[in-house]
């Protein structure tokens, strides 16, 4: 049995069974699913990347084209479309995610340092990736997460060079030995291409470059190879832009705009963003439940005052002001510019009274909520556990699954932090790799505090880094030459 479970194929088969279970028993969809399918179908049938606006098929740029392209490929191979093709769409995502598990294991090995049991680290990382229920769950959801995670993992595994045991002698800024100049530049170019492909699925993916480039430049500066690092940085950015160039040209020609990504508020032509309303939300919203009850109802459904938490109001007068605005809004569920301006006024007043709340405490609460959530948003689970006694009596299965997923998430995050600390202390030559992964997680977390509707799924792109580091948290160095599972 030990030989069976120590074989990588066993981990991959187990990972496939877990993902197929989600596909077979718990397939799901989201609001963006229908949008991606509409964009893909209109592209295939009418050669227009767009959707109906006021009854007219109109070119749009509200979503990156990567996922619609994937859907179009599946439609072409299966001769199916829409809901009929979703099984094959999700089956393809399972294959992609299993390949991603292999690259996560490779990423963990590349961070190992000069003296490590790389086979054990590879195997532990592979099992952690294969059994991760959160990434597995999203293979059964027609959304961009699986592909964004895959290309991000590939970019990280490409940009971090393997430490050369013969050349790594320790020290804060040792990062093994860089490969030959041509190979180093090639790796930078390939990493940039991977970031570009990730951007075709998620527009914030260039944040990976924001995290990678400072570390590379810092390391090369102290190694006396800053010119080399600068050329690699420029080449990586250029490669990313080359991937985005067709999309940029399309937007320039069709929409007469320079837009290599998507608009800030992803609005349709002629649509006005509710900037004031979103500014007001930024002073109190941090829970995903409130996104469902408030944010996603805007300009479509009535918003009930009772669904807004008490922390959204600083005084009874402010609550009455919001109630009066919502009373007008609920008459036709359409926010007018005047109503939006009133929300902007309330937002400014709240920020003036407590700027730390808007710019520090609410963003920190968003980070904690995004990272330490049971991630049940795509499962038929309520996620409610309080009051504990009542929930246990009325729905033990719901409560058990919610708590189990919470502790599994806590396990991955805790061992990721512990692995980063252990690797930093025990393998100085791998510190630059740890810094790169940590900076990537921090940069993305900081960005997510600015997103109007923070969704837990946006954090999943960081899980390759978390899992790679967690493998080092589970493998303990006993001596200079031996490792064992802790």
Residue pairs with C-beta under 8 A, 6 or more apart in sequence:
4 10
6 123
8 102
8 105
8 122
8 123
8 126
11 101
11 123
11 126
11 127
11 130
11 131
12 98
12 101
12 102
12 126
12 130
14 127
14 130
14 131
15 97
15 98
15 101
15 129
15 130
15 131
15 136
16 94
16 98
18 130
18 131
18 133
18 136
19 94
19 97
19 98
19 136
19 139
19 140
20 94
22 136
22 137
22 139
22 140
23 87
23 90
23 91
23 94
23 139
23 140
26 137
26 140
26 378
26 379
26 380
27 86
27 87
27 90
27 140
27 141
28 140
28 141
28 378
28 379
29 86
29 141
29 142
30 141
30 142
30 143
30 378
31 296
32 63
32 143
32 144
33 141
33 142
33 143
35 51
35 62
35 63
36 63
36 67
36 68
36 71
36 142
36 143
36 144
37 71
37 81
37 82
37 142
38 51
39 49
39 50
39 51
39 60
39 63
39 65
39 68
40 67
40 68
40 69
40 71
40 72
40 75
40 81
41 75
41 81
41 82
42 48
42 49
42 50
42 51
42 57
43 49
43 68
43 72
44 72
44 75
44 76
44 81
46 57
48 57
48 59
49 59
49 60
49 65
49 68
49 250
50 57
50 58
50 59
50 60
51 57
51 58
51 60
51 268
52 58
53 60
53 268
53 269
53 270
54 270
58 268
58 269
59 254
59 255
60 268
60 269
61 251
61 255
61 257
61 259
61 262
61 263
62 262
62 263
62 266
62 267
62 268
63 262
63 266
64 144
64 199
64 200
64 201
64 202
64 203
64 247
64 261
64 262
65 200
65 247
66 144
66 147
66 197
66 199
66 200
66 201
67 143
67 144
67 147
67 201
69 200
70 89
70 92
70 147
71 85
71 89
71 142
74 80
74 85
74 88
74 89
74 92
75 81
75 85
77 88
78 85
78 88
80 88
86 142
89 142
90 139
90 140
90 141
90 142
93 138
93 139
93 140
93 146
93 147
94 139
96 139
96 146
96 147
96 150
97 135
97 136
97 139
97 146
97 149
97 150
98 130
99 150
100 129
100 135
100 146
100 149
100 150
100 153
100 154
100 464
101 126
101 129
101 130
102 126
103 150
103 153
103 154
103 157
103 464
104 125
104 126
104 128
104 129
104 153
104 464
104 467
104 468
105 122
105 123
105 125
105 126
105 129
105 471
106 122
106 157
107 125
107 153
107 156
107 157
107 160
107 464
107 465
107 468
108 121
108 122
108 124
108 125
108 467
108 468
108 469
108 471
108 472
109 118
109 121
109 122
109 125
109 162
110 157
110 160
110 161
110 162
110 163
110 433
111 160
111 423
111 430
111 433
111 434
111 437
111 468
111 469
111 472
112 118
112 121
112 163
112 423
112 427
112 430
112 472
113 163
113 168
113 423
113 426
113 427
113 428
113 429
113 430
114 163
114 164
114 165
114 168
114 170
114 176
114 427
114 429
114 430
115 165
115 427
115 480
115 481
116 427
116 475
116 477
116 483
117 475
117 482
117 483
120 475
120 483
120 485
121 471
121 472
121 475
121 483
124 471
124 474
124 475
124 485
125 467
125 468
125 470
125 471
128 412
128 467
128 470
128 471
128 474
129 135
129 464
129 467
132 412
132 463
132 467
133 375
133 405
133 408
134 375
134 405
134 409
134 460
134 463
135 145
135 146
135 149
135 460
135 463
137 375
137 378
137 379
138 145
138 146
138 378
138 457
138 460
139 146
140 378
141 378
143 457
144 201
144 202
145 457
145 460
145 461
147 198
147 201
148 198
148 201
148 202
148 205
148 461
149 460
149 461
149 463
149 464
151 194
151 195
151 197
151 198
151 201
151 205
152 194
152 195
152 198
152 205
152 208
152 461
152 464
153 464
154 194
155 191
155 194
155 195
155 198
155 208
155 212
156 208
156 436
156 437
156 440
156 464
156 465
156 468
158 187
158 190
158 191
158 194
159 187
159 188
159 191
159 212
159 216
159 236
159 436
160 433
160 436
161 175
161 176
161 178
161 179
161 184
161 187
162 176
163 175
163 176
163 429
163 430
164 176
164 177
167 176
167 177
168 174
168 176
168 177
168 429
169 429
170 428
170 429
171 428
171 429
172 428
172 431
173 218
173 219
173 222
173 223
173 431
173 432
174 428
174 429
174 431
174 432
175 219
175 223
175 429
175 430
175 431
175 432
175 433
176 429
178 184
178 220
178 223
178 225
178 228
179 187
181 228
184 228
184 232
185 231
185 232
185 235
187 232
188 216
188 232
188 233
188 235
188 236
188 239
189 235
189 236
189 238
189 239
190 239
191 212
191 236
191 239
192 209
192 235
192 236
192 237
192 238
192 239
192 240
193 239
193 240
193 242
193 243
195 205
195 206
195 208
195 209
195 236
195 239
195 240
196 239
196 240
196 241
196 242
196 243
196 244
197 243
198 205
198 208
199 205
199 206
199 240
199 243
199 244
199 261
200 243
200 244
200 247
202 461
203 261
203 262
204 444
204 447
205 461
206 240
207 440
207 443
207 444
207 447
208 440
209 236
209 237
209 240
210 443
211 436
211 439
211 440
211 442
211 443
211 444
212 236
212 436
212 440
213 233
213 236
213 237
214 439
215 432
215 435
215 436
215 439
216 229
216 232
216 233
216 436
217 226
217 229
217 230
217 233
218 432
219 229
219 432
220 226
220 228
220 229
220 230
220 232
221 229
241 260
244 260
244 261
247 260
248 258
248 259
248 260
251 257
251 258
251 259
251 260
252 258
252 259
264 273
265 273
265 275
265 278
265 452
267 273
272 337
274 298
274 299
274 335
274 340
274 343
275 340
275 344
276 340
276 341
276 342
276 343
276 344
276 345
276 347
277 298
277 335
277 340
277 343
277 344
278 452
279 343
279 344
279 347
279 348
280 312
280 343
280 344
280 346
280 347
280 350
281 294
281 295
281 452
282 347
282 358
282 362
282 452
283 312
283 347
283 350
283 351
283 357
283 358
283 362
284 309
284 311
284 312
284 350
284 362
285 291
285 294
285 295
285 312
285 362
285 454
286 362
286 365
286 366
286 369
286 454
287 309
287 369
288 369
288 373
288 377
288 454
288 455
288 456
289 383
290 307
290 308
290 309
291 453
291 454
291 455
293 303
293 304
293 307
293 308
294 303
294 307
294 308
295 452
295 453
296 453
297 303
297 333
298 335
299 333
299 334
299 335
300 333
301 333
302 329
302 330
302 333
303 326
303 329
303 330
304 326
305 319
305 322
305 323
305 326
308 322
312 322
313 319
313 322
314 350
314 353
314 354
318 346
318 349
318 350
321 342
321 346
322 346
325 339
325 342
325 343
328 336
328 339
329 335
329 336
329 339
350 357
350 358
351 357
351 358
351 359
362 449
363 446
363 449
363 450
364 449
366 448
366 449
366 454
367 445
367 448
367 449
369 454
369 456
370 445
370 448
370 454
370 456
370 458
370 459
371 409
371 413
371 445
371 459
372 406
372 409
372 410
372 413
373 406
373 409
373 456
374 381
374 383
374 402
374 403
374 405
374 406
374 409
375 405
375 409
375 456
375 457
376 382
376 383
376 401
376 402
376 405
377 455
377 456
377 457
378 457
379 401
381 398
381 401
381 402
382 395
382 398
382 402
383 398
383 402
384 391
384 398
384 399
384 402
385 391
385 399
385 402
385 403
388 399
391 398
391 399
392 399
412 463
412 466
412 467
412 470
413 466
414 473
415 469
415 470
415 473
415 474
416 465
416 466
416 467
416 469
416 470
416 473
417 469
417 473
418 470
418 473
419 468
419 469
419 470
419 471
419 472
419 473
419 474
420 434
420 437
420 438
420 469
420 472
420 473
422 472
422 473
422 477
423 430
423 431
423 434
423 469
423 472
424 430
424 431
424 434
426 477
434 469
437 465
437 468
437 469
438 465
440 462
440 465
441 462
441 465
441 466
444 459
444 461
444 462
445 459
445 462
448 454
448 458
448 459
451 458
473 486
474 485
474 486
475 483
475 484
475 485
475 486
476 483
476 484
476 485
476 486
477 483
478 484
